[in-house]
Amino acid sequence: MKGCMNCGNISCGNNKKRDCAGCGRWISPEDKIAELEKDLSEEKEFRRSFIHDYREQVHNDNDTMKQWREEALKIMRDISACELMKVVTKAKQYLALEKLENFLKEIPDDGVLS
């Protein structure tokens, strides 16, 4: 025994009425294709807008990075080489102090390393 042409259920009241509009669950192939095309066009539009927004954001970020780079170069030009070396040396000292502090935190209270 075949089921309803619309919903596939054997117990559907429209099972015997093959030419009827059906039980309401069935969508004609043309309507289904139109629905899928609509979903596809919405998806394509979403992707287009996403890509456009992404490219615009990257462009803005690149402009911001260029401005920061130019500002950093300007500041560095104003600093003498001696002062710049002092800054680098001070940064290395802070890094060494941080490593020492982390090492000291690892030492247990009894002073014996495992």
Buried (B, 14 or more C-beta within 10 A) or exposed (E): EEEBBBBEEEEBEBBEBEEBEBBEEBEEEEEEEEEEEEEEEEEEEEEEEEEEEEEEEEEEEEEEEEEEEEEEEEEEEEEEEEEEEEEEEEEEEEEEEEEEEEEEEEEEEEEEEE
